[in-house]
Every structure is written in structure tokens, then in C-alpha cells.
């Protein structure tokens, strides 16, 4: 699909996050402003499948859990000492976000490096 100015619209971009996450919404707006068609998936209302979670863990490991968040601090000791998969399955809000899939490439966060990679592609 092409935009009015001739730029091609991407269809293969997915953001995994929370609807209430300000950084997720900021990333989404910036990507859409660049003409990218973005699908947003709230991981609370539509949890990751085992296969999706395994893929993200293989890519990011322990970084996939935001250990600075209040939600992580609220986990019981057993969950804090559990594997990343158990933590995110039990409480999706502890997942670091946004996770952005651009075709076959995964990104974690919305820092300057990721913005440059995604907004100038």
C-alpha cells in the first residue's frame, strides 16, 4: 500500500505492550506519523502465546522483565525467583516494553537507537 506522497506503507510491524503505557503510545504515534502501519497488542487482554513468549525470551533473556517496576516489586518472592516465562505469564505488566517487531527483527524499548533504526527505515 502506498501513501499519497508515494511512500510505501509497512504492514509487518507489531507493538507488544500495554494500552496504558505512555512509552508504548509514544512509539506507536511516532511510527504511524512516519507512515508505518502498526498493529498494537495489549499483552494483558491478549496474552502472549507460549511460542511468542519463548521467542522473546530467546531474544532478550532477563531483560524482558522490568525489575524496576512497581508491578515487579509487588510479585511474591516465589515469582521473583522464578523464570522470566513464569513472571510474565503470571503478571504481564512486568514485561519490559514496548517490544516492537519489524518483520523478523525484534526491538525492546524506545530509546534513541531504536527510534533511528525504525523511523529512518
C-alpha positions as CSV (number, residue, x, y, z in Angstrom):
1,X,0.0,0.0,0.0
2,X,1.3,3.5,-0.8
3,X,0.6,6.8,0.9
4,X,-0.3,9.9,-1.0
5,X,3.3,11.1,-1.1
6,X,4.4,7.8,-2.7
7,X,6.0,6.3,0.4
8,X,5.3,2.6,0.9
9,X,3.2,1.7,4.0
10,X,4.6,-1.2,6.1
11,X,2.2,-3.9,7.2
12,X,4.5,-6.1,9.3
13,X,5.0,-4.0,12.4
14,X,3.6,-5.1,15.8
15,X,4.0,-3.4,19.2
16,X,3.5,-5.6,22.2
17,X,2.8,-3.5,25.3
18,X,0.0,-2.1,27.4
19,X,-2.7,0.4,26.3
20,X,-1.9,2.4,29.4
21,X,1.9,2.6,28.8
22,X,2.9,6.1,27.8
23,X,6.1,5.0,26.1
24,X,4.2,2.4,24.0
25,X,1.7,5.0,22.9
26,X,4.6,7.4,22.1
27,X,6.3,4.8,19.9
28,X,3.0,3.9,18.2
29,X,2.3,7.6,17.3
30,X,5.8,8.2,16.1
31,X,5.8,5.1,13.8
32,X,2.3,5.9,12.5
33,X,3.4,9.5,11.8
34,X,6.1,8.1,9.6
35,X,3.5,6.2,7.6
36,X,4.1,2.8,9.2
37,X,1.0,0.6,9.7
38,X,1.3,-0.6,13.3
39,X,-0.7,-3.3,15.0
40,X,-0.8,-2.8,18.8
41,X,-1.3,-5.7,21.1
42,X,-2.1,-5.2,24.8
43,X,-0.5,-8.2,26.5
44,X,-2.9,-8.1,29.3
45,X,-6.1,-8.5,27.2
46,X,-4.4,-10.7,24.6
47,X,-1.5,-12.6,26.4
48,X,1.5,-13.9,24.5
49,X,1.4,-17.5,23.5
50,X,4.0,-19.9,24.8
51,X,5.7,-19.8,21.4
52,X,5.7,-16.0,21.3
53,X,7.0,-15.7,24.8
54,X,9.7,-18.3,24.2
55,X,10.8,-16.3,21.1
56,X,11.0,-13.0,23.1
57,X,12.9,-14.7,25.9
58,X,15.4,-16.2,23.5
59,X,16.0,-12.7,22.0
60,X,16.1,-10.6,25.2
61,X,16.5,-13.1,28.1
62,X,16.1,-11.5,31.6
63,X,15.9,-8.0,30.0
64,X,12.3,-8.8,29.1
65,X,11.3,-8.3,32.8
66,X,11.3,-4.7,34.1
67,X,12.7,-5.3,37.5
68,X,12.4,-1.6,38.4
69,X,8.6,-1.5,38.0
70,X,6.2,-1.4,41.0
71,X,4.5,-4.4,39.5
72,X,7.7,-6.5,39.7
73,X,8.3,-5.3,43.3
74,X,4.8,-6.4,44.1
75,X,5.5,-10.0,43.0
76,X,5.8,-12.6,45.8
77,X,9.3,-14.0,46.5
78,X,8.5,-17.2,44.7
79,X,7.7,-15.4,41.5
80,X,10.6,-13.1,41.8
81,X,12.9,-16.2,41.9
82,X,11.0,-17.9,39.1
83,X,11.9,-17.9,35.4
84,X,11.1,-15.0,33.1
85,X,8.3,-17.0,31.5
86,X,6.5,-17.6,34.8
87,X,6.8,-14.0,35.8
88,X,5.3,-12.6,32.6
89,X,2.7,-15.3,32.4
90,X,1.5,-14.6,35.9
91,X,1.8,-10.8,35.6
92,X,2.1,-9.5,32.1
93,X,2.6,-5.9,33.4
94,X,6.2,-6.9,34.4
95,X,7.2,-7.2,30.8
96,X,9.6,-4.5,29.7
97,X,8.0,-2.5,26.9
98,X,7.4,-1.8,24.2
99,X,8.5,-4.8,22.3
100,X,8.5,-4.0,18.7
101,X,8.5,-6.5,15.8
102,X,9.6,-5.1,12.5
103,X,9.2,-8.0,10.2
104,X,11.7,-10.5,11.5
105,X,13.6,-8.1,13.8
106,X,12.7,-7.6,17.5
107,X,13.4,-4.4,19.5
108,X,13.0,-3.8,23.2
109,X,12.3,-0.3,24.4
110,X,12.0,3.0,22.6
111,X,15.4,4.6,23.1
112,X,17.2,6.8,20.5
113,X,19.0,3.9,18.8
114,X,15.7,2.1,18.2
115,X,14.0,5.3,17.1
116,X,16.7,5.9,14.5
117,X,16.5,2.3,13.3
118,X,12.7,2.2,12.9
119,X,12.0,5.8,11.9
120,X,14.6,6.0,9.2
121,X,13.9,2.6,7.6
